[in-house]
Amino acid sequence: MCPGYIATDLNNNLGTQHPSQGAQVVVRAATLPADGPSGGFFDVNGPAGW
């Protein structure tokens, strides 16, 4: 999963998204049911192409 370009101290807060937006992606991935999607790439919009 990729939370996106998040504004953090690591990038001098130059990211284009607030940390709460990145957290949404992480929480969604962490709370997937056991039969949820796996083995793919996911971002804020869902499945992402590789």
Helices and strands as residue ranges (DSSP letters): G 9-11, H 19-30, E 42-43, E 46-47
